[in-house]
Amino acid sequence: MVAKNDVIAFSAYRSTSHSLSAGAIVHFNKIWTNIGNEYDPKTGIFTAPRSGLYYFTSVIMVSEANRIVLQLFHNDSKISSGVMNRSYFTDTFDVLLSLEKRDTVSVKRSGNYVLHSTGDSYISFSGYISLNDNFNIC
C-alpha cells in the first residue's frame, strides 16, 4: 500500500499561446493536479522532494507555419529534444529519470518561435515518482 505522503505527481498545461526567447523555460501555467506541490507554474520547474525514479512526459504543439525545437532538461543537462516543422503538429517527450533530492526538471525552447495553445490545453507537462529511493527490489 502506498502512503499518501509518498505520492508525488503533477500535470499542468499552457492555457494560451506563448512566445518565448531561445533558452527560456516553458511555464505551464494551469494545473490539473499537483500532489506534493513540487511543480511551480510560475517558474515552469519541477523540483524533486526526495531521491527516486521519476517519469516525465510533455506534449507540445507548434503554431502556424513555424518550426520549434523544445528540450527536456534535468538540472542543467539536456535529456531529450523534439523538433516540430509543421503547423499544429505535436511532439512528445517520455523519459524515466533517476533524480536526487532537489534536482530539477523543466522544458526549454531553442529558437524564437511561438508555442500554440488555447483553453483546450494543447501543450502539457506531467510527472510522477515511480519508485522512492527507499524501495527495495527482492
C-alpha positions in Angstrom: 0.0 0.0 0.0 1.3 3.5 -0.9 1.0 6.2 1.8 -0.4 9.5 0.6 2.8 11.3 1.6 4.8 9.0 -0.7 2.8 10.2 -3.8 4.4 13.0 -5.9 2.6 13.8 -9.1 1.8 16.8 -11.2 0.1 17.6 -14.5 0.0 21.1 -15.9 -0.8 22.8 -19.2 -0.4 26.1 -21.0 -3.7 27.9 -21.4 -2.6 30.5 -24.0 -0.2 30.7 -26.9 3.2 31.7 -25.8 6.2 33.5 -27.4 9.5 32.7 -25.7 13.1 33.6 -26.3 15.7 31.0 -27.0 16.6 29.0 -23.9 13.6 30.1 -21.9 11.7 27.7 -19.7 8.1 27.0 -20.8 5.7 28.0 -18.0 2.8 25.5 -17.9 0.6 28.0 -16.1 -2.6 25.9 -15.3 -2.6 22.9 -13.0 -4.7 19.8 -13.4 -3.0 18.2 -10.4 0.0 19.0 -8.2 0.2 16.4 -5.4 3.1 17.5 -3.2 3.2 21.0 -4.8 6.6 20.3 -6.3 5.8 21.8 -9.7 5.9 25.6 -9.8 3.7 27.1 -12.5 5.3 30.5 -12.1 8.8 29.1 -13.0 7.9 26.0 -15.0 10.2 23.9 -12.9 9.6 20.6 -11.1 11.8 20.1 -8.0 12.3 16.6 -6.6 11.4 16.5 -2.9 13.4 13.2 -2.5 15.6 10.8 -4.4 13.8 8.2 -6.6 12.9 7.1 -10.1 10.6 9.7 -11.8 8.6 9.5 -15.0 8.0 12.7 -17.1 6.1 13.4 -20.2 5.4 16.6 -22.2 3.2 17.2 -25.2 4.0 20.3 -27.3 2.3 21.9 -30.3 3.7 24.5 -32.7 1.6 27.3 -34.2 1.0 28.1 -37.8 3.9 27.7 -40.3 6.6 27.6 -37.6 9.4 25.4 -36.6 10.2 24.8 -32.9 12.8 22.9 -31.0 12.0 22.0 -27.4 14.3 20.3 -24.9 13.7 18.5 -21.7 16.3 19.4 -19.0 17.4 17.6 -15.9 19.2 20.3 -13.8 21.4 22.0 -16.5 21.7 18.9 -18.7 19.6 18.4 -21.9 18.0 15.0 -21.8 15.8 15.0 -24.9 14.9 17.2 -27.8 11.9 17.4 -30.1 11.5 19.2 -33.4 8.2 20.2 -35.0 8.2 21.6 -38.5 4.5 21.6 -39.5 1.6 23.7 -38.3 -0.3 22.3 -35.4 1.7 19.1 -35.2 2.6 17.7 -31.8 5.7 16.1 -30.3 6.0 14.2 -27.1 8.8 13.5 -24.6 8.6 10.4 -22.4 11.5 9.7 -20.0 12.4 7.9 -16.8 15.0 9.8 -14.7 16.8 8.9 -11.6 16.7 12.1 -9.5 18.3 13.1 -6.3 16.6 15.4 -3.7 16.4 19.0 -5.1 17.1 18.0 -8.7 15.0 20.0 -11.2 13.3 19.1 -14.5 11.9 21.6 -17.0 11.1 22.1 -20.7 13.1 24.8 -22.5 12.9 26.0 -26.1 15.6 26.7 -28.7 15.0 29.4 -31.2 12.4 32.2 -31.3 9.1 30.6 -32.1 5.5 30.6 -30.8 4.0 27.7 -28.8 0.4 27.1 -29.7 -2.2 26.6 -27.0 -5.6 27.7 -26.0 -8.0 26.9 -23.2 -8.1 23.4 -24.9 -4.7 22.7 -23.3 -2.7 21.6 -26.4 0.6 21.7 -24.6 1.2 20.0 -21.2 3.9 18.8 -18.8 3.4 15.9 -16.3 5.4 13.8 -14.0 5.3 11.4 -11.0 7.6 9.4 -8.8 7.7 5.8 -9.9 9.9 4.4 -7.2 11.1 6.0 -3.9 14.7 5.8 -3.0 13.9 3.5 -0.1 12.1 1.0 -2.3 13.9 -2.4 -2.2 13.5 -5.0 -5.0 14.0 -8.5 -3.8 
